[in-house]
């Protein structure tokens, strides 16, 4: 999958090309002008399509945003699920960051938009919190589980944005993983 293509269920290459061009134009314009100043006319002009083509797929820019957020959330969900299955190893964290590199421009753009309960960052936060809940379920913690979940989700999102901007750094992944393991080990009640 190439940066900027939305999940296509339609095998028609013209549909795939149109939706890809719409997404790329949308991301480019939002990065340049912001979401509120981006309009359908500009998206169509930048994507080199007619308005009727845009409206064939989307009711408005909000519907486009919602579809993109859902799509990228599903990608992230698969990567987080893989990390959870691998018991939160450093390797699985690096795989998560590397798995998002192909979507760099779209991810960085969408992580900064929150409109009418449509927020990629909040979806990511929810998935991260949920995945850690499973991991922590076997631990008897001496501090608030919700605090650890929130700290973890915030740290991962910060590191994710940094990695998308600067590239994946295994040392940073190790720091993140070591920090999580330290907190969990330090604040798990010892069985005597």
C-alpha positions as CSV (number, residue, x, y, z in Angstrom):
1,X,0.0,0.0,0.0
2,X,1.3,3.4,-0.9
3,X,1.0,6.5,1.3
4,X,-2.3,8.2,0.6
5,X,-4.4,5.4,-0.6
6,X,-7.6,4.7,1.3
7,X,-8.9,1.1,1.8
8,X,-10.6,0.1,-1.4
9,X,-13.3,-2.6,-1.6
10,X,-14.0,-1.7,-5.2
11,X,-11.6,-3.4,-7.7
12,X,-12.2,-0.6,-10.3
13,X,-8.9,1.1,-10.7
14,X,-10.6,4.4,-11.6
15,X,-12.4,4.4,-8.2
16,X,-9.1,3.6,-6.4
17,X,-7.2,6.3,-8.2
18,X,-9.9,8.9,-7.6
19,X,-10.1,8.1,-3.9
20,X,-6.3,8.1,-3.6
21,X,-6.1,11.5,-5.3
22,X,-8.8,12.9,-3.0
23,X,-7.0,11.7,0.1
24,X,-3.7,13.0,-1.0
25,X,-5.2,16.4,-1.9
26,X,-7.1,16.5,1.4
27,X,-4.0,15.8,3.5
28,X,-1.9,18.3,1.5
29,X,-4.5,21.0,2.0
30,X,-5.1,20.4,5.6
31,X,-1.4,20.5,6.2
32,X,-1.2,23.8,4.3
33,X,-4.4,25.6,5.4
34,X,-5.9,23.6,8.3
35,X,-9.1,21.6,8.3
36,X,-11.5,24.5,8.8
37,X,-10.1,26.3,5.8
38,X,-10.0,23.3,3.5
39,X,-13.1,23.0,1.3
40,X,-14.4,20.5,-1.3
41,X,-13.7,23.0,-4.1
42,X,-10.0,23.1,-3.1
43,X,-9.8,19.3,-2.7
44,X,-11.3,18.8,-6.2
45,X,-9.0,21.3,-7.7
46,X,-5.9,19.9,-6.0
47,X,-6.9,16.3,-6.9
48,X,-7.7,17.3,-10.5
49,X,-11.2,15.8,-10.3
50,X,-14.7,17.2,-10.7
51,X,-17.0,18.0,-7.8
52,X,-19.3,15.2,-9.0
53,X,-16.5,12.7,-8.6
54,X,-15.9,13.8,-5.0
55,X,-19.6,13.7,-4.2
56,X,-19.8,10.2,-5.7
57,X,-17.8,8.9,-2.7
58,X,-18.3,11.5,0.1
59,X,-21.1,13.8,1.3
60,X,-18.6,16.4,2.5
61,X,-15.1,16.8,3.9
62,X,-16.3,15.5,7.3
63,X,-17.3,12.2,5.8
64,X,-13.9,12.0,4.1
65,X,-12.2,12.7,7.5
66,X,-14.3,10.1,9.2
67,X,-13.5,7.4,6.6
68,X,-9.8,8.2,6.8
69,X,-9.8,8.1,10.6
70,X,-11.6,4.8,10.6
71,X,-9.2,3.4,8.1
72,X,-6.0,4.4,9.9
73,X,-7.5,3.3,13.2
74,X,-8.0,-0.2,11.8
75,X,-4.3,-0.3,10.7
76,X,-3.2,0.8,14.1
77,X,-5.5,-1.7,15.8
78,X,-3.9,-4.6,14.0
79,X,-0.4,-3.4,14.9
80,X,-1.4,-2.9,18.6
81,X,-3.0,-6.3,18.6
82,X,0.3,-7.8,17.3
83,X,2.2,-6.0,20.1
84,X,-0.2,-7.3,22.7
85,X,0.2,-10.9,21.4
86,X,3.9,-10.5,21.6
87,X,3.6,-9.5,25.3
88,X,4.9,-5.9,24.8
89,X,8.4,-6.7,23.6
90,X,10.8,-4.1,22.3
91,X,10.7,-5.8,18.9
92,X,6.9,-5.5,18.7
93,X,7.1,-1.8,19.5
94,X,9.6,-1.2,16.7
95,X,7.3,-3.3,14.4
96,X,4.4,-1.0,15.4
97,X,6.4,2.2,14.6
98,X,7.7,0.7,11.3
99,X,4.3,-0.5,10.4
100,X,3.1,3.1,10.4
101,X,6.0,4.6,8.4
102,X,4.2,4.1,5.1
103,X,1.4,6.4,6.2
104,X,3.6,9.1,7.6
105,X,2.0,12.2,6.0
106,X,-1.5,11.0,6.5
107,X,-0.9,9.9,10.1
108,X,0.8,13.1,11.2
109,X,-1.9,15.2,9.7
110,X,-4.8,13.2,11.1
111,X,-3.3,12.9,14.5
112,X,-3.8,16.7,14.8
113,X,-7.4,16.9,13.9
114,X,-10.3,16.4,16.4
115,X,-13.7,17.4,15.0
116,X,-17.1,16.3,16.4
117,X,-15.8,13.2,18.1
118,X,-13.8,12.2,15.1
119,X,-10.2,12.0,16.3
120,X,-7.5,9.6,15.3
121,X,-5.5,10.5,18.4
122,X,-8.4,9.6,20.7
123,X,-9.0,6.4,18.8
124,X,-5.3,5.5,19.2
125,X,-5.4,6.4,22.9
126,X,-8.4,4.2,23.4
127,X,-6.8,1.2,21.7
128,X,-3.6,1.7,23.6
129,X,-5.4,1.9,26.9
130,X,-7.5,-1.2,26.1
131,X,-4.4,-3.2,25.1
132,X,-2.6,-2.3,28.3
133,X,-5.7,-3.3,30.3
134,X,-5.2,-6.9,29.0
135,X,-1.6,-6.9,29.9
136,X,-2.2,-5.4,33.4
137,X,-5.1,-7.7,34.2
138,X,-2.7,-10.3,35.7
139,X,-0.9,-7.8,37.8
140,X,-1.8,-6.6,41.3
141,X,-0.7,-3.0,41.1
142,X,0.0,-0.8,44.1
143,X,-0.8,2.4,42.1
144,X,-3.7,3.4,39.9
145,X,-4.1,1.2,36.9
146,X,-5.8,4.0,35.0
147,X,-2.9,6.3,35.7
148,X,-0.4,3.8,34.2
149,X,-2.8,3.3,31.2
150,X,-3.0,7.1,30.6
151,X,0.8,7.6,31.0
152,X,1.4,4.7,28.6
153,X,-1.0,5.9,26.0
154,X,0.3,9.5,26.1
155,X,3.9,8.3,25.9
156,X,3.2,6.0,23.0
157,X,1.4,8.7,21.1
158,X,4.2,11.2,21.7
159,X,6.8,8.7,20.6
160,X,4.7,7.7,17.6
161,X,4.5,11.3,16.4
162,X,8.3,11.7,17.0
163,X,9.0,8.5,15.1
164,X,6.8,9.5,12.2
165,X,8.6,12.8,12.0
166,X,12.2,11.7,12.7
167,X,12.3,8.0,11.8
168,X,12.2,4.9,14.0
169,X,15.0,4.8,16.6
170,X,15.5,1.4,18.3
171,X,17.0,3.2,21.4
172,X,13.8,5.2,21.9
173,X,11.7,2.1,21.5
174,X,13.9,0.4,24.1
175,X,13.5,3.4,26.4
176,X,9.7,3.2,26.0
177,X,9.6,-0.5,26.7
178,X,12.0,-0.4,29.6
179,X,10.0,2.4,31.2
180,X,6.8,0.5,30.9
181,X,8.4,-2.7,32.4
182,X,10.0,-0.7,35.2
183,X,6.7,0.9,36.2
184,X,4.8,-2.3,36.1
185,X,7.5,-4.2,38.0
186,X,8.1,-1.5,40.5
187,X,4.4,-1.1,41.3
188,X,3.3,-4.7,41.3
189,X,2.6,-6.1,44.7
190,X,5.1,-8.7,45.7
191,X,3.7,-12.1,46.6
192,X,5.2,-13.4,49.8
